[in-house]
Amino acid sequence: MGYGNLDKPVHKSGRVGFVEGRLNELRRRWENAADEREKSEVSEQIREWQSFRPDRSAPSGGGRS
C-alpha cells in the first residue's frame, strides 16, 4: 500500500524511459565531443547503456537469480 500506480509493469517501463533518456544524453555529448578521445569514451558508455535495454536480451536473463 501507499505506492499509488507504481506496480511492476509501470516500474519496468519507467526503467526503459530512464535508459533511453541516458542514451539520448550520451548521444548529445558524443555529437558535442571536442576530440576523438572524448568521443571514444562516450561511445563506450553508449555501448554499455545499450546493453541495459530490455529489447536486447541481456546475459543476466532478466534480473535477480
C-alpha positions as CSV (number, residue, x, y, z in Angstrom):
1,M,0.0,0.0,0.0
2,G,1.0,3.6,-0.4
3,Y,2.6,3.2,-3.8
4,G,-0.2,4.6,-5.9
5,N,0.2,3.3,-9.5
6,L,3.7,2.1,-9.2
7,D,3.0,-1.6,-9.9
8,K,5.5,-3.9,-11.6
9,P,4.8,-3.2,-15.3
10,V,4.8,0.6,-14.8
11,H,8.2,0.3,-13.0
12,K,9.6,-1.7,-15.9
13,S,8.5,0.9,-18.5
14,G,9.9,3.6,-16.3
15,R,13.3,2.0,-16.4
16,V,13.1,1.8,-20.2
17,G,12.4,5.5,-20.2
18,F,15.4,6.2,-17.9
19,V,17.8,4.2,-20.1
20,E,16.5,5.8,-23.3
21,G,16.9,9.2,-21.7
22,R,20.5,8.4,-20.6
23,L,21.3,7.2,-24.2
24,N,19.9,10.4,-25.7
25,E,22.1,12.4,-23.3
26,L,25.2,10.4,-24.2
27,R,24.4,10.8,-27.9
28,R,24.3,14.6,-27.4
29,R,27.6,14.5,-25.6
30,W,29.1,12.4,-28.4
31,E,27.9,15.0,-31.0
32,N,29.5,17.8,-29.0
33,A,32.7,16.0,-28.1
34,A,35.8,18.1,-28.6
35,D,38.2,15.4,-29.6
36,E,38.5,11.7,-30.5
37,R,39.4,10.6,-27.0
38,E,36.2,12.1,-25.6
39,K,34.2,10.6,-28.4
40,S,35.6,7.1,-27.8
41,E,34.8,7.4,-24.1
42,V,31.2,8.4,-24.7
43,S,30.9,5.7,-27.4
44,E,31.9,3.1,-24.8
45,Q,29.3,4.4,-22.3
46,I,26.7,4.3,-25.1
47,R,27.5,0.6,-25.7
48,E,27.3,-0.2,-22.0
49,W,23.9,1.6,-21.6
50,Q,22.5,-0.1,-24.7
51,S,23.1,-3.5,-23.0
52,F,20.6,-2.4,-20.4
53,R,17.8,-2.0,-22.9
54,P,15.1,-4.7,-22.4
55,D,14.6,-5.1,-26.2
56,R,18.0,-6.7,-26.3
57,S,18.3,-9.9,-24.3
58,A,20.7,-9.2,-21.5
59,P,23.0,-12.1,-20.4
60,S,21.5,-12.0,-16.9
61,G,18.2,-13.2,-18.4
62,G,16.0,-10.6,-16.6
63,G,17.4,-9.7,-13.2
64,R,17.9,-11.5,-10.0
65,S,18.5,-15.2,-10.0
